[in-house]
Amino acid sequence: MTGGTKLNRQYWNVTVDAVHYRAVRLDHLPVLDREGPDTQSTATITVIYAAPTDEFREDLWHAAILTLISSLVLLAIATGVAAWAIRQGLSPLESLAISARKVSASDWNLNLPKDATATEELAPLTRAMETMLATLYRAFSSQQEFLANAAHELKTPVAILKSTLQSLVQVPRTADEYRARIEVALEDVARIEKLIHSMLRLARAEQSAAGHHRQDLVPVDLSVSCEQSADRLGAFAVAGGVAIEVRAENHLTVKADPEDLELIWNNLLENAIRYSPKSSRVLVTVSEQDHSAQVKVQDWGAGIAESELAHIFDRFHRADVSRTRETGGYGLGLAITKAMVNAYGGTIVVDSGVGAGTVMTVRLPLDT
């Protein structure tokens, strides 16, 4: 706009001889290059200009097509490169999966491929898989060993029972002889029943330790529980010339099944009494340590050899090979005790030395 004159613009589309044009009209356009004496004149002109649009639209269309094709080509290349990179990145994982599929009950070895071990990102996964397989292998081996030991332990009393019954039917006997042999057979049946009952208790305790929470737990006073077990084993202790003493600092309560606790203390006290010399004592101490209930069962007997300490909680393990089933049980007592303590979230440790006696320490969470 010059000299106060408004510049008007008008646009329109026109077609001439099938050719499309875009036209513009500029009104009141001032004249900048004037000639003549009147240089102060305010004369204006009107300019009309038109340009064909077909060629421009064709160029625009070609550019759009070229852009689209280029984009598709670049997208295809990027997709191919990404797919190749993902395939290369997942190759160690695929190799690891192939190795994992080869693990079976007969072959627990996880042969890790080199590309999997060389991949830093897979290190947590490979470690977790190795730990999991090691745990499963131990559990599987433990179950196999348990079944083998159980079959072995059952084989002997069953064979004796069978022999006793066979002898009864092979030769005619008097009523007194039949009665005596049947009583022997009943004793064998009682031993079998005791073994099966112990195995069931162990399976129940291990099931609880595996996370199967029980709903029948009640608050139990540990002092009362220990004193009751000491009273029940009083006759057994007197027969062995051993005194049982229970010391309790205060009344500590844990949430448990009273029968389970009774079995725990009975197993520990029975072992302590059996291996204590005559005219000695077994001391049971109940106290609170680090916000947990602690029960110590201590004897001053022969003690346990260091080589046996790592195995005393194993199923069917007997530290004294001279012990018979009649006097020493089946080697399940401490295994059941440990499984039950673990099921309640507690711990049991043993401190012993040859000639120095044995201390069994059980810790259980307090009932808060």
MOHU-V117374 format. One record per run of one state. SS is the DSSP state (2 for helix, 1 for strand, 0 for the rest). FROM is the first residue (numbers start at 0). LEN is the number of residues. Records with the same first field share a line. If there is no record, write none. Layout:
# MOHU-V117374
SS: FROM-LEN ; FROM-LEN
This chain:
# MOHU-V117374
0: 0-1 ; 2-2 ; 5-2 ; 16-2 ; 30-13 ; 52-1 ; 101-12 ; 118-1 ; 170-4 ; 209-8 ; 232-1 ; 239-2 ; 248-4 ; 256-1 ; 274-5 ; 289-2 ; 299-6 ; 309-15 ; 328-4 ; 343-3 ; 353-3 ; 365-3
1: 1-1 ; 4-1 ; 7-9 ; 18-12 ; 43-9 ; 217-4 ; 241-7 ; 252-4 ; 279-10 ; 291-8 ; 346-7 ; 356-9
2: 53-48 ; 113-5 ; 119-51 ; 174-35 ; 221-11 ; 233-6 ; 257-17 ; 305-4 ; 324-4 ; 332-11
